Amino acid sequence: MTALAVLGAGSWGTTFAQVLADSGHEVTLWARREEVAREIREEHRNPAYLGDRVLPAAVDASSSVAAAVDGAEGIVLAIPAQSMRTTLAAWPDLPPVPILSLTKGIERGTDARISEIIVDAGGADPERVGVLSGPNLSAEIAERRPCASVVAAGSEELAGVLATWCQAPYLRTYTSTDVVGVEIAGAVKNVIAIAVGAAAGLGHGHNTTASLITRGLAEITRLGIALGGRRDTFAGLAGMGDLVATCASPLSRNHRLGLALGRGLDVDAAAAEVGQTAEGVATARAVADLAARLGVDMPITAAVVDVVDHDARIDEVTMALLARGVRPE
């Protein structure tokens, strides 16, 4: 049994606390608001995110970061990508224990990956930081439905340690040393999911969905390889697996936001309808900037940026994509 701290009590952080407890560990979940921590601690529920679902008895909670990490042998971070830096900067440096990031995104303004922010803003040793990604819709995992994921770290040893934390009966973990590839795949798939959702909102069918997913994977792969990722990563759980789940499921916040945009809502109204953070909106501009700097062609990402940042009409950007010149696949 390992004492673990999960920092972030949103839907994914709370669900992952359940995963860790179901894997046989003692878990302290940090919540920003004391009333949320108290509900988790006293009633074993987080109704704002998981409704009436009862959390395992091994899950405790605190609104104090210091209390949450006190005695922890490992830390799991589940903080939104665009607030990761400011949140970590407001805390003391993270203790020298293994750290697993659940967050998917690229920081807007710096184009930094989440593991880089954890090192830079959290004072973490880069040799102690790993990331988890895969087709992991939190609502299904909360129901303990079978799934798989990949844990990536700079060494096989660390990846193995982090993967053993989350060996719940319903979660199969694989290991990788391609941190760059896993993080890029996890971030960019949210952007592609917005495009797929928007197409569905416009009334397009399965052919359109399949085309966007396939060409979206090509964009993710090009960017990931340009940054040093391995091609095989993008055909695996963190790449194709996560992309299919996020693009195809109504449980995906980014897909739902795209649907709302396709129905004619603006970005603010679409975000309000979704009700939770859709990381793809902020990530789209960061990914587009990164691609431009590296000279990587990412037309679907550029189209999403035109819509969410520049109020372009979705039907117009769709026609622009279809009007692109003939080129080899």
TARA-V928282 format. One record per backbone hydrogen bond with DSSP energy under -1.0 kcal/mol. NH is the residue of the N-H (numbers start at 1). CO is the residue of the C=O. E is the energy in kcal/mol with one decimal. If there is no record, write none. Layout:
nh:co:e
NH:CO:E
NH:CO:E
//
This chain:
nh:co:e
4:26:-2.9
5:74:-2.2
6:28:-2.5
7:76:-3.2
8:30:-1.6
14:10:-2.5
15:11:-1.9
16:12:-2.6
17:13:-1.8
18:14:-1.6
19:15:-2.0
20:16:-2.7
21:17:-2.3
22:18:-3.0
24:21:-1.7
25:20:-1.9
26:2:-1.4
27:58:-2.3
28:4:-2.3
29:60:-2.6
30:6:-3.3
31:62:-2.2
37:33:-2.0
38:34:-2.8
39:35:-1.8
40:36:-2.2
41:37:-2.8
42:38:-3.1
43:39:-2.2
45:39:-1.1
49:46:-1.9
50:46:-3.2
51:47:-1.1
53:50:-2.0
55:44:-3.3
59:56:-1.8
60:27:-3.3
62:29:-2.1
68:64:-2.2
69:65:-2.3
72:69:-2.0
73:3:-3.4
75:98:-2.4
76:5:-3.1
77:100:-2.7
78:7:-2.7
83:80:-1.2
87:83:-2.2
88:84:-2.6
89:85:-2.6
90:86:-1.1
91:88:-1.3
94:122:-2.4
97:95:-2.4
99:128:-3.2
100:75:-2.7
101:130:-2.6
102:77:-2.9
107:112:-2.8
111:107:-2.3
117:113:-1.7
118:114:-2.3
119:115:-1.5
120:116:-2.6
121:117:-3.4
124:118:-1.4
128:125:-2.6
130:99:-2.7
131:152:-2.7
132:101:-2.5
133:150:-2.2
136:134:-2.2
141:137:-1.9
142:138:-2.8
144:141:-2.1
145:140:-2.1
147:170:-2.0
149:172:-2.3
150:133:-2.8
151:174:-3.1
152:131:-2.9
153:176:-1.9
159:155:-2.3
160:156:-2.4
161:157:-2.0
162:158:-2.7
163:159:-2.3
164:160:-1.7
171:168:-1.5
172:147:-2.3
174:149:-2.2
176:151:-1.9
179:177:-1.3
182:178:-2.3
183:179:-2.5
184:180:-2.7
185:181:-2.4
186:182:-2.1
187:183:-1.9
188:184:-2.7
189:185:-1.7
192:188:-2.0
193:189:-2.2
194:190:-1.3
195:191:-1.5
196:192:-2.4
197:193:-2.7
198:194:-2.5
199:195:-2.1
200:196:-2.0
201:197:-2.4
202:198:-1.6
203:200:-1.3
204:199:-2.3
209:205:-1.9
210:206:-3.0
211:207:-2.3
212:208:-2.7
213:209:-2.6
214:210:-2.3
215:211:-2.7
216:212:-2.3
217:213:-2.3
218:214:-1.5
219:215:-1.8
220:216:-2.6
221:217:-2.6
222:218:-2.3
223:219:-2.3
224:220:-2.7
225:221:-2.6
226:222:-1.9
227:223:-1.4
228:225:-1.4
229:224:-3.4
233:230:-1.2
234:231:-1.1
236:233:-1.2
240:234:-1.1
241:236:-2.5
242:237:-1.6
243:239:-2.4
244:240:-2.6
245:241:-1.9
246:242:-2.6
247:243:-2.4
248:244:-2.2
249:245:-1.5
252:249:-1.4
256:252:-2.4
257:253:-2.3
258:254:-2.1
259:255:-2.4
260:256:-2.1
261:257:-2.2
262:258:-2.7
263:259:-1.5
264:261:-1.5
265:260:-2.2
270:266:-2.7
271:267:-2.7
272:268:-2.2
273:269:-2.0
274:270:-2.0
275:271:-2.5
281:278:-1.7
283:279:-2.3
284:280:-1.8
286:282:-1.1
287:283:-3.0
288:284:-2.5
289:285:-2.5
290:286:-2.3
291:287:-2.7
292:288:-2.3
293:289:-2.2
294:290:-1.7
296:291:-2.8
302:298:-2.3
303:299:-2.1
304:300:-2.1
305:301:-2.3
306:302:-2.2
307:303:-1.6
308:304:-3.0
309:305:-2.6
312:306:-2.4
317:313:-2.1
318:314:-2.2
319:315:-1.8
320:316:-2.0
321:317:-2.0
322:318:-2.1
323:319:-1.5
324:321:-1.2
//
